[in-house]
């Protein structure tokens, strides 16, 4: 069908105006499509963000339960550590008692001319300093110490003579 324009040309719409209207119609369609796409993208983003938020909250809850169980474990660890410390202290006390018993046996082996001047008890060894007036007393003490079997290891740290005080002997025993 032919388009017949019955309007006079003076009253009709100019072609430039028709082109602008057509262009504006296309632009409005494009803007509407973009708006719809952006709206859809915003909805998808909102959905994804809400899912991530739910996952983060679930992870937070999981971390809180893990943290509370770790706190309980830590409390148990501290209690066990305290118990171990107390047991070590008791064991050390028994070790000191054994060392003191050994010193009593050592004192029983001392001849009359030899006396203990100093004792230093450490974790792994005991150091004993003796003073004596006679070399015979020192020899008899060494003989009785070796035969007595009081200590497994005996180390002579120093052996000296001072005319004023006599023989100075330092032993390390363990």
C-alpha positions as CSV (number, residue, x, y, z in Angstrom):
1,X,0.0,0.0,0.0
2,X,1.1,3.4,-0.7
3,X,1.5,6.0,2.0
4,X,-0.6,8.9,1.1
5,X,0.0,12.0,3.1
6,X,-3.1,14.1,3.1
7,X,-1.6,16.8,5.3
8,X,-0.2,19.7,3.6
9,X,3.6,19.9,3.5
10,X,3.6,23.1,5.6
11,X,1.8,21.3,8.4
12,X,3.8,18.1,8.2
13,X,6.7,17.1,10.3
14,X,10.1,17.9,9.0
15,X,12.3,15.0,8.1
16,X,15.1,16.1,10.4
17,X,12.6,16.0,13.3
18,X,11.5,12.5,12.2
19,X,15.2,11.4,12.2
20,X,15.7,12.9,15.7
21,X,12.6,11.2,17.0
22,X,13.6,7.8,15.5
23,X,17.1,8.3,17.0
24,X,15.7,9.1,20.4
25,X,13.3,6.1,20.2
26,X,16.4,3.8,19.5
27,X,18.3,5.5,22.3
28,X,15.4,5.1,24.7
29,X,15.1,1.4,23.8
30,X,18.8,0.9,24.3
31,X,18.7,2.7,27.7
32,X,15.7,0.7,28.8
33,X,17.5,-2.6,27.8
34,X,20.6,-1.4,29.6
35,X,18.5,-0.5,32.7
36,X,16.9,-4.0,32.6
37,X,20.3,-5.7,32.2
38,X,21.8,-3.6,35.1
39,X,18.7,-4.4,37.2
40,X,19.1,-8.1,36.4
41,X,22.8,-7.9,37.2
42,X,22.0,-6.2,40.5
43,X,19.5,-8.9,41.4
44,X,22.1,-11.6,40.5
45,X,24.8,-9.8,42.5
46,X,22.4,-9.4,45.5
47,X,21.6,-13.2,45.3
48,X,25.3,-14.1,45.1
49,X,26.2,-11.7,47.9
50,X,23.4,-13.1,50.1
51,X,24.7,-16.7,49.5
52,X,28.2,-15.6,50.3
53,X,27.0,-13.9,53.5
54,X,25.2,-17.1,54.5
55,X,28.4,-19.1,53.8
56,X,30.5,-16.6,55.8
57,X,28.1,-16.8,58.7
58,X,28.2,-20.6,58.6
59,X,32.0,-20.4,58.5
60,X,32.0,-18.0,61.4
61,X,29.8,-20.4,63.4
62,X,32.1,-23.2,62.6
63,X,35.1,-21.2,63.7
64,X,33.4,-20.3,66.9
65,X,32.8,-23.9,67.7
66,X,36.3,-24.8,66.8
67,X,37.6,-22.0,68.9
68,X,35.6,-23.1,71.9
69,X,36.9,-26.7,71.5
70,X,40.4,-25.3,71.2
71,X,39.9,-23.3,74.4
72,X,38.8,-26.5,76.2
73,X,41.8,-28.3,74.7
74,X,44.1,-25.5,75.9
75,X,42.7,-25.7,79.4
76,X,43.3,-29.4,79.4
77,X,46.8,-28.8,78.1
78,X,47.6,-26.3,80.8
79,X,46.3,-28.8,83.5
80,X,48.4,-31.6,82.0
81,X,51.4,-29.2,81.9
82,X,50.9,-28.3,85.5
83,X,50.7,-31.9,86.5
84,X,53.9,-32.7,84.5
85,X,55.6,-29.9,86.3
86,X,54.5,-31.2,89.7
87,X,55.6,-34.7,88.7
88,X,59.0,-33.4,87.6
89,X,59.3,-31.6,90.9
90,X,58.5,-34.8,92.8
91,X,61.0,-36.8,90.7
92,X,63.7,-34.1,91.3
93,X,62.9,-34.3,95.1
94,X,63.5,-38.1,94.9
95,X,66.7,-37.5,93.0
96,X,67.9,-35.1,95.7
97,X,66.9,-37.6,98.3
98,X,69.0,-40.2,96.5
99,X,71.9,-37.8,96.3
100,X,71.6,-37.0,100.0
101,X,71.5,-40.8,100.8
102,X,74.7,-41.2,98.7
103,X,76.3,-38.3,100.7
104,X,75.4,-40.0,103.9
105,X,77.1,-43.2,102.7
106,X,80.1,-41.1,101.6
107,X,80.2,-39.4,105.0
108,X,80.2,-42.9,106.7
109,X,83.3,-43.8,104.6
110,X,85.3,-40.8,105.8
111,X,88.2,-41.5,108.2
112,X,88.6,-39.4,111.3
113,X,91.2,-37.0,109.8
114,X,89.1,-36.1,106.7
115,X,86.0,-33.7,106.8
116,X,83.6,-32.4,104.2
117,X,84.1,-28.7,103.7
118,X,81.6,-28.0,100.9
119,X,78.9,-29.8,98.9
120,X,77.3,-28.6,95.7
121,X,74.3,-30.7,94.4
122,X,73.4,-30.2,90.7
123,X,70.9,-32.0,88.5
124,X,73.4,-34.4,86.9
125,X,76.3,-34.4,89.4
126,X,77.4,-33.7,93.0
127,X,80.6,-31.9,93.8
128,X,82.2,-32.6,97.2
129,X,85.1,-30.7,98.7
130,X,87.1,-32.4,101.5
131,X,89.8,-31.2,103.8
132,X,92.2,-33.6,105.6
133,X,95.4,-33.5,107.6
134,X,96.9,-36.8,106.7
135,X,97.7,-38.4,103.3
136,X,97.0,-41.8,104.9
137,X,93.4,-40.6,105.6
138,X,93.1,-39.6,101.9
139,X,94.4,-42.9,100.7
140,X,92.2,-44.9,103.0
141,X,89.2,-42.8,101.9
142,X,89.9,-43.3,98.2
143,X,90.3,-47.1,98.8
144,X,87.0,-47.3,100.8
145,X,85.2,-45.1,98.2
146,X,86.2,-47.4,95.3
147,X,85.4,-50.6,97.2
148,X,82.2,-49.1,98.8
149,X,80.4,-48.8,95.4
150,X,78.4,-45.7,96.5
151,X,78.8,-43.9,93.1
152,X,79.1,-45.2,89.6
153,X,81.3,-42.4,88.4
154,X,84.0,-40.6,90.5
155,X,86.1,-37.8,89.1
156,X,88.9,-36.2,91.0
157,X,88.6,-32.5,90.1
158,X,91.4,-31.2,92.3
159,X,93.9,-32.5,94.8
160,X,96.2,-30.0,96.6
161,X,98.1,-29.5,99.7
162,X,98.2,-26.4,101.9
163,X,100.6,-26.4,104.9
164,X,98.1,-24.5,107.0
165,X,94.9,-26.5,106.3
166,X,96.3,-29.8,104.9
167,X,95.0,-31.7,101.9
168,X,92.3,-30.1,99.8
169,X,90.4,-32.7,97.7
170,X,87.5,-31.9,95.3
171,X,85.5,-34.8,93.9
172,X,82.7,-34.9,91.3
173,X,80.4,-37.9,91.8
174,X,77.4,-39.2,90.0
